[in-house]
């Protein structure tokens, strides 16, 4: 498995911006896809955005046009640029990665994002 550490969360006013980072440890398995998920207390975890090793991206409809996912394979780091933030974006954001031929799933511990109105 791979260890994932998120950073960059915090408190921001509606309309503001934040950039989240997820750094992955070195492992014997190649990192395939990576993604960001978010979850509020009492609610189900939802997909925010994903990116493959080749750079193909996918976004939830709720964040299209506002969020941008990217990755730096040389640094084993993934980013989520969040713009025009809304109170509905408030959640714990989790980094996810799949590795190896069987797409083993690894999760980070999460970083809190709070958007005030």
SEZA-190798 format. One record per residue: residue number from 1; residue in three letters; x, y, z of N, C-alpha, C in turn. Coordinates in nm, 3 decimals, decimal comma, always signed. Layout:
// SEZA-190798
<n:NUM res:ALA n_east:X n_north:Y n_up:Z ca_east:X ca_north:Y ca_up:Z c_east:X c_north:Y c_up:Z>
...
This chain:
// SEZA-190798
<n:1 res:UNK n_east:+0,082 n_north:-0,117 n_up:+0,000 ca_east:+0,000 ca_north:+0,000 ca_up:+0,000 c_east:+0,088 c_north:+0,125 c_up:+0,000>
<n:2 res:UNK n_east:+0,022 n_north:+0,238 n_up:-0,021 ca_east:+0,092 ca_north:+0,365 ca_up:-0,024 c_east:+0,035 c_north:+0,457 c_up:+0,084>
<n:3 res:UNK n_east:+0,122 n_north:+0,534 n_up:+0,148 ca_east:+0,078 ca_north:+0,629 ca_up:+0,248 c_east:+0,048 c_north:+0,763 c_up:+0,181>
<n:4 res:UNK n_east:-0,064 n_north:+0,823 n_up:+0,218 ca_east:-0,109 ca_north:+0,949 ca_up:+0,160 c_east:-0,128 c_north:+1,052 c_up:+0,269>
<n:5 res:UNK n_east:-0,077 n_north:+1,172 n_up:+0,248 ca_east:-0,089 ca_north:+1,280 ca_up:+0,345 c_east:-0,145 c_north:+1,404 c_up:+0,278>
<n:6 res:UNK n_east:-0,262 n_north:+1,449 n_up:+0,324 ca_east:-0,325 ca_north:+1,568 ca_up:+0,269 c_east:-0,284 c_north:+1,691 c_up:+0,348>
<n:7 res:UNK n_east:-0,289 n_north:+1,806 n_up:+0,282 ca_east:-0,263 ca_north:+1,933 ca_up:+0,347 c_east:-0,331 c_north:+2,044 c_up:+0,267>
<n:8 res:UNK n_east:-0,343 n_north:+2,161 n_up:+0,329 ca_east:-0,397 ca_north:+2,276 ca_up:+0,259 c_east:-0,538 c_north:+2,315 c_up:+0,298>
<n:9 res:UNK n_east:-0,604 n_north:+2,236 n_up:+0,381 ca_east:-0,738 ca_north:+2,271 ca_up:+0,424 c_east:-0,739 c_north:+2,390 c_up:+0,517>
<n:10 res:UNK n_east:-0,858 n_north:+2,444 n_up:+0,541 ca_east:-0,870 ca_north:+2,557 ca_up:+0,630 c_east:-1,005 c_north:+2,622 c_up:+0,620>
<n:11 res:UNK n_east:-1,015 n_north:+2,742 n_up:+0,676 ca_east:-1,138 ca_north:+2,820 ca_up:+0,676 c_east:-1,128 c_north:+2,931 c_up:+0,572>
<n:12 res:UNK n_east:-1,229 n_north:+2,942 n_up:+0,488 ca_east:-1,229 ca_north:+3,043 ca_up:+0,384 c_east:-1,371 c_north:+3,095 c_up:+0,365>
<n:13 res:UNK n_east:-1,384 n_north:+3,220 n_up:+0,325 ca_east:-1,514 ca_north:+3,278 ca_up:+0,298 c_east:-1,565 c_north:+3,235 c_up:+0,162>
<n:14 res:UNK n_east:-1,696 n_north:+3,235 n_up:+0,147 ca_east:-1,756 ca_north:+3,201 ca_up:+0,019 c_east:-1,698 c_north:+3,288 c_up:-0,092>
<n:15 res:UNK n_east:-1,668 n_north:+3,226 n_up:-0,204 ca_east:-1,606 ca_north:+3,296 ca_up:-0,316 c_east:-1,456 c_north:+3,289 c_up:-0,315>
<n:16 res:UNK n_east:-1,397 n_north:+3,243 n_up:-0,207 ca_east:-1,253 ca_north:+3,234 ca_up:-0,197 c_east:-1,197 c_north:+3,109 c_up:-0,260>
<n:17 res:UNK n_east:-1,066 n_north:+3,090 n_up:-0,242 ca_east:-0,996 ca_north:+2,978 ca_up:-0,304 c_east:-0,905 c_north:+2,908 c_up:-0,204>
<n:18 res:UNK n_east:-0,881 n_north:+2,780 n_up:-0,229 ca_east:-0,787 ca_north:+2,700 ca_up:-0,154 c_east:-0,722 c_north:+2,600 c_up:-0,248>
<n:19 res:UNK n_east:-0,601 n_north:+2,557 n_up:-0,214 ca_east:-0,536 ca_north:+2,451 ca_up:-0,288 c_east:-0,498 c_north:+2,339 c_up:-0,193>
<n:20 res:UNK n_east:-0,550 n_north:+2,222 n_up:-0,220 ca_east:-0,518 ca_north:+2,104 ca_up:-0,141 c_east:-0,406 c_north:+2,026 c_up:-0,206>
<n:21 res:UNK n_east:-0,323 n_north:+1,963 n_up:-0,123 ca_east:-0,214 ca_north:+1,880 ca_up:-0,172 c_east:-0,223 c_north:+1,742 c_up:-0,110>
<n:22 res:UNK n_east:-0,182 n_north:+1,642 n_up:-0,184 ca_east:-0,175 ca_north:+1,505 ca_up:-0,135 c_east:-0,043 c_north:+1,447 c_up:-0,179>
<n:23 res:UNK n_east:+0,042 n_north:+1,414 n_up:-0,082 ca_east:+0,172 ca_north:+1,358 ca_up:-0,111 c_east:+0,171 c_north:+1,208 c_up:-0,083>
<n:24 res:UNK n_east:+0,215 n_north:+1,130 n_up:-0,179 ca_east:+0,218 ca_north:+0,985 ca_up:-0,166 c_east:+0,359 c_north:+0,937 c_up:-0,138>
<n:25 res:UNK n_east:+0,371 n_north:+0,838 n_up:-0,052 ca_east:+0,501 ca_north:+0,779 ca_up:-0,022 c_east:+0,544 c_north:+0,688 c_up:-0,136>
<n:26 res:UNK n_east:+0,674 n_north:+0,661 n_up:-0,140 ca_east:+0,725 ca_north:+0,566 ca_up:-0,238 c_east:+0,680 c_north:+0,426 c_up:-0,201>
<n:27 res:UNK n_east:+0,654 n_north:+0,343 n_up:-0,301 ca_east:+0,615 ca_north:+0,206 ca_up:-0,277 c_east:+0,662 c_north:+0,118 c_up:-0,391>
<n:28 res:UNK n_east:+0,646 n_north:-0,011 n_up:-0,373 ca_east:+0,683 ca_north:-0,105 ca_up:-0,479 c_east:+0,576 c_north:-0,116 c_up:-0,586>
<n:29 res:UNK n_east:+0,462 n_north:-0,052 n_up:-0,564 ca_east:+0,352 ca_north:-0,055 ca_up:-0,659 c_east:+0,343 c_north:+0,078 c_up:-0,732>
<n:30 res:UNK n_east:+0,309 n_north:+0,072 n_up:-0,858 ca_east:+0,287 ca_north:+0,192 ca_up:-0,935 c_east:+0,154 c_north:+0,254 c_up:-0,895>
<n:31 res:UNK n_east:+0,148 n_north:+0,387 n_up:-0,897 ca_east:+0,024 ca_north:+0,457 ca_up:-0,867 c_east:-0,053 c_north:+0,473 c_up:-0,997>
<n:32 res:UNK n_east:-0,174 n_north:+0,421 n_up:-0,997 ca_east:-0,257 ca_north:+0,430 ca_up:-1,116 c_east:-0,338 c_north:+0,559 c_up:-1,111>
<n:33 res:UNK n_east:-0,464 n_north:+0,552 n_up:-1,074 ca_east:-0,544 ca_north:+0,673 ca_up:-1,064 c_east:-0,535 c_north:+0,731 c_up:-0,923>
<n:34 res:UNK n_east:-0,560 n_north:+0,861 n_up:-0,913 ca_east:-0,569 ca_north:+0,929 ca_up:-0,784 c_east:-0,696 c_north:+1,014 c_up:-0,787>
<n:35 res:UNK n_east:-0,745 n_north:+1,047 n_up:-0,670 ca_east:-0,865 ca_north:+1,127 ca_up:-0,667 c_east:-0,890 c_north:+1,194 c_up:-0,534>
<n:36 res:UNK n_east:-0,984 n_north:+1,286 n_up:-0,535 ca_east:-1,030 ca_north:+1,354 ca_up:-0,415 c_east:-1,175 c_north:+1,320 c_up:-0,389>
<n:37 res:UNK n_east:-1,205 n_north:+1,290 n_up:-0,263 ca_east:-1,340 ca_north:+1,265 ca_up:-0,217 c_east:-1,367 c_north:+1,355 c_up:-0,098>
<n:38 res:UNK n_east:-1,494 n_north:+1,377 n_up:-0,067 ca_east:-1,527 ca_north:+1,460 ca_up:+0,048 c_east:-1,646 c_north:+1,403 c_up:+0,123>
<n:39 res:UNK n_east:-1,655 n_north:+1,438 n_up:+0,252 ca_east:-1,761 ca_north:+1,384 ca_up:+0,335 c_east:-1,794 c_north:+1,478 c_up:+0,450>
<n:40 res:UNK n_east:-1,923 n_north:+1,502 n_up:+0,471 ca_east:-1,973 ca_north:+1,575 ca_up:+0,586 c_east:-2,022 c_north:+1,474 c_up:+0,690>
<n:41 res:UNK n_east:-2,023 n_north:+1,512 n_up:+0,820 ca_east:-2,076 ca_north:+1,422 ca_up:+0,922 c_east:-2,220 c_north:+1,382 c_up:+0,892>
<n:42 res:UNK n_east:-2,248 n_north:+1,254 n_up:+0,899 ca_east:-2,382 ca_north:+1,205 ca_up:+0,874 c_east:-2,418 c_north:+1,189 c_up:+0,728>
<n:43 res:UNK n_east:-2,325 n_north:+1,223 n_up:+0,639 ca_east:-2,352 ca_north:+1,210 ca_up:+0,497 c_east:-2,253 c_north:+1,111 c_up:+0,434>
<n:44 res:UNK n_east:-2,289 n_north:+1,062 n_up:+0,317 ca_east:-2,203 ca_north:+0,966 ca_up:+0,248 c_east:-2,087 c_north:+1,036 c_up:+0,180>
<n:45 res:UNK n_east:-1,977 n_north:+0,963 n_up:+0,167 ca_east:-1,861 ca_north:+1,017 ca_up:+0,099 c_east:-1,889 c_north:+1,025 c_up:-0,051>
<n:46 res:UNK n_east:-1,850 n_north:+1,134 n_up:-0,113 ca_east:-1,876 ca_north:+1,153 ca_up:-0,254 c_east:-1,748 c_north:+1,186 c_up:-0,331>
<n:47 res:UNK n_east:-1,746 n_north:+1,145 n_up:-0,455 ca_east:-1,633 ca_north:+1,173 ca_up:-0,542 c_east:-1,633 c_north:+1,320 c_up:-0,581>
<n:48 res:UNK n_east:-1,515 n_north:+1,380 n_up:-0,578 ca_east:-1,498 ca_north:+1,518 ca_up:-0,621 c_east:-1,432 c_north:+1,523 c_up:-0,758>
<n:49 res:UNK n_east:-1,316 n_north:+1,458 n_up:-0,770 ca_east:-1,243 ca_north:+1,457 ca_up:-0,896 c_east:-1,142 c_north:+1,344 c_up:-0,895>
<n:50 res:UNK n_east:-1,110 n_north:+1,293 n_up:-1,014 ca_east:-1,008 ca_north:+1,189 ca_up:-1,028 c_east:-0,915 c_north:+1,225 c_up:-1,142>
<n:51 res:UNK n_east:-0,796 n_north:+1,166 n_up:-1,138 ca_east:-0,698 ca_north:+1,186 ca_up:-1,244 c_east:-0,616 c_north:+1,059 c_up:-1,260>
<n:52 res:UNK n_east:-0,596 n_north:+1,016 n_up:-1,384 ca_east:-0,518 ca_north:+0,896 ca_up:-1,411 c_east:-0,370 c_north:+0,930 c_up:-1,421>
<n:53 res:UNK n_east:-0,288 n_north:+0,827 n_up:-1,430 ca_east:-0,144 ca_north:+0,849 ca_up:-1,444 c_east:-0,112 c_north:+0,921 c_up:-1,573>
<n:54 res:UNK n_east:-0,199 n_north:+0,908 n_up:-1,673 ca_east:-0,180 ca_north:+0,976 ca_up:-1,800 c_east:-0,236 c_north:+1,116 c_up:-1,805>
<n:55 res:UNK n_east:-0,304 n_north:+1,158 n_up:-1,698 ca_east:-0,353 ca_north:+1,294 ca_up:-1,691 c_east:-0,499 c_north:+1,313 c_up:-1,726>
<n:56 res:UNK n_east:-0,571 n_north:+1,205 n_up:-1,755 ca_east:-0,714 ca_north:+1,218 ca_up:-1,783 c_east:-0,789 c_north:+1,250 c_up:-1,654>
<n:57 res:UNK n_east:-0,883 n_north:+1,342 n_up:-1,662 ca_east:-0,954 ca_north:+1,388 ca_up:-1,543 c_east:-1,103 c_north:+1,365 c_up:-1,552>
<n:58 res:UNK n_east:-1,165 n_north:+1,359 n_up:-1,434 ca_east:-1,309 ca_north:+1,344 ca_up:-1,422 c_east:-1,354 c_north:+1,425 c_up:-1,302>
<n:59 res:UNK n_east:-1,465 n_north:+1,497 n_up:-1,316 ca_east:-1,515 ca_north:+1,583 ca_up:-1,209 c_east:-1,661 c_north:+1,556 c_up:-1,179>
<n:60 res:UNK n_east:-1,696 n_north:+1,573 n_up:-1,052 ca_east:-1,836 ca_north:+1,574 ca_up:-1,015 c_east:-1,902 c_north:+1,696 c_up:-1,075>
<n:61 res:UNK n_east:-2,028 n_north:+1,683 n_up:-1,112 ca_east:-2,099 ca_north:+1,795 ca_up:-1,174 c_east:-2,100 c_north:+1,918 c_up:-1,083>
<n:62 res:UNK n_east:-2,104 n_north:+1,897 n_up:-0,953 ca_east:-2,114 ca_north:+2,007 ca_up:-0,859 c_east:-1,989 c_north:+2,095 c_up:-0,853>
<n:63 res:UNK n_east:-1,876 n_north:+2,045 n_up:-0,903 ca_east:-1,752 ca_north:+2,122 ca_up:-0,895 c_east:-1,694 c_north:+2,157 c_up:-1,031>
<n:64 res:UNK n_east:-1,755 n_north:+2,112 n_up:-1,137 ca_east:-1,705 ca_north:+2,141 ca_up:-1,271 c_east:-1,699 c_north:+2,292 c_up:-1,294>
<n:65 res:UNK n_east:-1,588 n_north:+2,337 n_up:-1,349 ca_east:-1,570 ca_north:+2,477 ca_up:-1,375 c_east:-1,515 c_north:+2,555 c_up:-1,258>
<n:66 res:UNK n_east:-1,512 n_north:+2,495 n_up:-1,140 ca_east:-1,461 ca_north:+2,562 ca_up:-1,021 c_east:-1,335 c_north:+2,496 c_up:-0,965>
<n:67 res:UNK n_east:-1,327 n_north:+2,364 n_up:-0,974 ca_east:-1,213 ca_north:+2,289 ca_up:-0,920 c_east:-1,127 c_north:+2,236 c_up:-1,034>
<n:68 res:UNK n_east:-0,998 n_north:+2,225 n_up:-1,008 ca_east:-0,905 ca_north:+2,168 ca_up:-1,104 c_east:-0,814 c_north:+2,068 c_up:-1,034>
<n:69 res:UNK n_east:-0,810 n_north:+1,945 n_up:-1,082 ca_east:-0,724 ca_north:+1,843 ca_up:-1,026 c_east:-0,600 c_north:+1,828 c_up:-1,114>
<n:70 res:UNK n_east:-0,486 n_north:+1,806 n_up:-1,052 ca_east:-0,362 ca_north:+1,788 ca_up:-1,125 c_east:-0,268 c_north:+1,699 c_up:-1,043>
<n:71 res:UNK n_east:-0,162 n_north:+1,652 n_up:-1,106 ca_east:-0,064 ca_north:+1,570 ca_up:-1,035 c_east:+0,075 c_north:+1,591 c_up:-1,092>
<n:72 res:UNK n_east:+0,172 n_north:+1,578 n_up:-1,004 ca_east:+0,312 ca_north:+1,586 ca_up:-1,041 c_east:+0,372 c_north:+1,450 c_up:-1,010>
<n:73 res:UNK n_east:+0,385 n_north:+1,366 n_up:-1,110 ca_east:+0,431 ca_north:+1,230 ca_up:-1,088 c_east:+0,574 c_north:+1,223 c_up:-1,034>
<n:74 res:UNK n_east:+0,657 n_north:+1,319 n_up:-1,072 ca_east:+0,794 ca_north:+1,321 ca_up:-1,024 c_east:+0,800 c_north:+1,345 c_up:-0,874>
<n:75 res:UNK n_east:+0,703 n_north:+1,419 n_up:-0,821 ca_east:+0,698 ca_north:+1,450 ca_up:-0,678 c_east:+0,598 c_north:+1,363 c_up:-0,603>
<n:76 res:UNK n_east:+0,531 n_north:+1,273 n_up:-0,673 ca_east:+0,428 ca_north:+1,188 ca_up:-0,612 c_east:+0,325 c_north:+1,271 c_up:-0,537>
<n:77 res:UNK n_east:+0,284 n_north:+1,380 n_up:-0,598 ca_east:+0,193 ca_north:+1,473 ca_up:-0,533 c_east:+0,077 c_north:+1,506 c_up:-0,625>
<n:78 res:UNK n_east:-0,043 n_north:+1,511 n_up:-0,566 ca_east:-0,164 ca_north:+1,548 ca_up:-0,637 c_east:-0,219 c_north:+1,676 c_up:-0,575>
<n:79 res:UNK n_east:-0,284 n_north:+1,758 n_up:-0,656 ca_east:-0,336 ca_north:+1,885 ca_up:-0,610 c_east:-0,483 c_north:+1,900 c_up:-0,648>
<n:80 res:UNK n_east:-0,553 n_north:+1,980 n_up:-0,570 ca_east:-0,689 ca_north:+2,019 ca_up:-0,603 c_east:-0,700 c_north:+2,169 c_up:-0,583>
<n:81 res:UNK n_east:-0,708 n_north:+2,243 n_up:-0,693 ca_east:-0,727 ca_north:+2,386 ca_up:-0,689 c_east:-0,876 c_north:+2,414 c_up:-0,682>
<n:82 res:UNK n_east:-0,919 n_north:+2,480 n_up:-0,576 ca_east:-1,060 ca_north:+2,506 ca_up:-0,554 c_east:-1,085 c_north:+2,656 c_up:-0,561>
<n:83 res:UNK n_east:-1,169 n_north:+2,697 n_up:-0,653 ca_east:-1,205 ca_north:+2,837 ca_up:-0,671 c_east:-1,355 c_north:+2,856 c_up:-0,654>
<n:84 res:UNK n_east:-1,395 n_north:+2,981 n_up:-0,631 ca_east:-1,536 ca_north:+3,015 ca_up:-0,615 c_east:-1,604 c_north:+2,922 c_up:-0,515>
<n:85 res:UNK n_east:-1,542 n_north:+2,904 n_up:-0,402 ca_east:-1,592 ca_north:+2,810 ca_up:-0,302 c_east:-1,728 c_north:+2,852 c_up:-0,247>
<n:86 res:UNK n_east:-1,810 n_north:+2,753 n_up:-0,221 ca_east:-1,944 ca_north:+2,771 ca_up:-0,167 c_east:-1,955 c_north:+2,702 c_up:-0,032>
<n:87 res:UNK n_east:-2,050 n_north:+2,746 n_up:+0,053 ca_east:-2,069 ca_north:+2,676 ca_up:+0,181 c_east:-2,096 c_north:+2,527 c_up:+0,163>
<n:88 res:UNK n_east:-2,158 n_north:+2,489 n_up:+0,053 ca_east:-2,186 ca_north:+2,349 ca_up:+0,026 c_east:-2,060 c_north:+2,266 c_up:+0,005>
<n:89 res:UNK n_east:-1,947 n_north:+2,332 n_up:-0,018 ca_east:-1,820 ca_north:+2,262 ca_up:-0,034 c_east:-1,757 c_north:+2,222 c_up:+0,098>
<n:90 res:UNK n_east:-1,813 n_north:+2,269 n_up:+0,209 ca_east:-1,761 ca_north:+2,236 ca_up:+0,340 c_east:-1,764 c_north:+2,086 c_up:+0,363>
<n:91 res:UNK n_east:-1,650 n_north:+2,029 n_up:+0,397 ca_east:-1,638 ca_north:+1,885 ca_up:+0,416 c_east:-1,495 c_north:+1,850 c_up:+0,455>
<n:92 res:UNK n_east:-1,476 n_north:+1,726 n_up:+0,496 ca_east:-1,342 ca_north:+1,671 ca_up:+0,507 c_east:-1,306 c_north:+1,614 c_up:+0,371>
<n:93 res:UNK n_east:-1,195 n_north:+1,657 n_up:+0,317 ca_east:-1,151 ca_north:+1,613 ca_up:+0,186 c_east:-1,045 c_north:+1,504 c_up:+0,200>
<n:94 res:UNK n_east:-1,067 n_north:+1,393 n_up:+0,132 ca_east:-0,980 ca_north:+1,278 ca_up:+0,141 c_east:-0,908 c_north:+1,250 c_up:+0,010>
<n:95 res:UNK n_east:-0,783 n_north:+1,218 n_up:+0,019 ca_east:-0,704 ca_north:+1,176 ca_up:-0,095 c_east:-0,716 c_north:+1,025 c_up:-0,112>
<n:96 res:UNK n_east:-0,729 n_north:+0,980 n_up:-0,235 ca_east:-0,741 ca_north:+0,838 ca_up:-0,266 c_east:-0,648 c_north:+0,803 c_up:-0,380>
<n:97 res:UNK n_east:-0,588 n_north:+0,684 n_up:-0,372 ca_east:-0,501 ca_north:+0,638 ca_up:-0,478 c_east:-0,520 c_north:+0,489 c_up:-0,498>
<n:98 res:UNK n_east:-0,507 n_north:+0,445 n_up:-0,622 ca_east:-0,508 ca_north:+0,302 ca_up:-0,654 c_east:-0,371 c_north:+0,263 c_up:-0,705>
<n:99 res:UNK n_east:-0,325 n_north:+0,146 n_up:-0,662 ca_east:-0,191 ca_north:+0,101 ca_up:-0,696 c_east:-0,190 c_north:-0,043 c_up:-0,743>
<n:100 res:UNK n_east:-0,092 n_north:-0,075 n_up:-0,825 ca_east:-0,071 ca_north:-0,212 ca_up:-0,867 c_east:-0,171 c_north:-0,263 c_up:-0,968>
<n:101 res:UNK n_east:-0,147 n_north:-0,384 n_up:-1,010 ca_east:-0,233 ca_north:-0,443 ca_up:-1,113 c_east:-0,375 c_north:-0,468 c_up:-1,065>
<n:102 res:UNK n_east:-0,396 n_north:-0,481 n_up:-0,934 ca_east:-0,528 ca_north:-0,506 ca_up:-0,879 c_east:-0,596 c_north:-0,379 c_up:-0,827>
<n:103 res:UNK n_east:-0,535 n_north:-0,265 n_up:-0,851 ca_east:-0,591 ca_north:-0,137 ca_up:-0,809 c_east:-0,624 c_north:-0,133 c_up:-0,661>
<n:104 res:UNK n_east:-0,527 n_north:-0,169 n_up:-0,578 ca_east:-0,542 ca_north:-0,160 ca_up:-0,434 c_east:-0,569 c_north:-0,015 c_up:-0,394>
<n:105 res:UNK n_east:-0,666 n_north:+0,005 n_up:-0,306 ca_east:-0,709 ca_north:+0,139 ca_up:-0,269 c_east:-0,644 c_north:+0,184 c_up:-0,139>
<n:106 res:UNK n_east:-0,588 n_north:+0,304 n_up:-0,142 ca_east:-0,530 ca_north:+0,367 ca_up:-0,024 c_east:-0,599 c_north:+0,501 c_up:+0,000>
<n:107 res:UNK n_east:-0,618 n_north:+0,535 n_up:+0,127 ca_east:-0,682 ca_north:+0,660 ca_up:+0,166 c_east:-0,593 c_north:+0,741 c_up:+0,259>
<n:108 res:UNK n_east:-0,599 n_north:+0,873 n_up:+0,246 ca_east:-0,535 ca_north:+0,960 ca_up:+0,342 c_east:-0,626 c_north:+0,983 c_up:+0,460>
<n:109 res:UNK n_east:-0,577 n_north:+1,060 n_up:+0,559 ca_east:-0,654 ca_north:+1,086 ca_up:+0,680 c_east:-0,753 c_north:+1,201 c_up:+0,666>
<n:110 res:UNK n_east:-0,740 n_north:+1,279 n_up:+0,562 ca_east:-0,834 ca_north:+1,386 ca_up:+0,536 c_east:-0,787 c_north:+1,522 c_up:+0,585>
<n:111 res:UNK n_east:-0,838 n_north:+1,626 n_up:+0,523 ca_east:-0,811 ca_north:+1,763 ca_up:+0,564 c_east:-0,943 c_north:+1,841 c_up:+0,559>
<n:112 res:UNK n_east:-0,968 n_north:+1,918 n_up:+0,663 ca_east:-1,096 ca_north:+1,989 ca_up:+0,677 c_east:-1,098 c_north:+2,116 c_up:+0,594>
<n:113 res:UNK n_east:-1,204 n_north:+2,132 n_up:+0,517 ca_east:-1,230 ca_north:+2,255 ca_up:+0,443 c_east:-1,363 c_north:+2,312 c_up:+0,492>
<n:114 res:UNK n_east:-1,361 n_north:+2,435 n_up:+0,540 ca_east:-1,482 ca_north:+2,501 ca_up:+0,588 c_east:-1,501 c_north:+2,631 c_up:+0,513>
<n:115 res:UNK n_east:-1,617 n_north:+2,646 n_up:+0,451 ca_east:-1,648 ca_north:+2,766 ca_up:+0,374 c_east:-1,763 c_north:+2,839 c_up:+0,443>
<n:116 res:UNK n_east:-1,738 n_north:+2,961 n_up:+0,486 ca_east:-1,838 ca_north:+3,041 ca_up:+0,555 c_east:-1,912 c_north:+3,131 c_up:+0,457>
<n:117 res:UNK n_east:-2,038 n_north:+3,161 n_up:+0,487 ca_east:-2,118 ca_north:+3,247 ca_up:+0,401 c_east:-2,115 c_north:+3,391 c_up:+0,448>
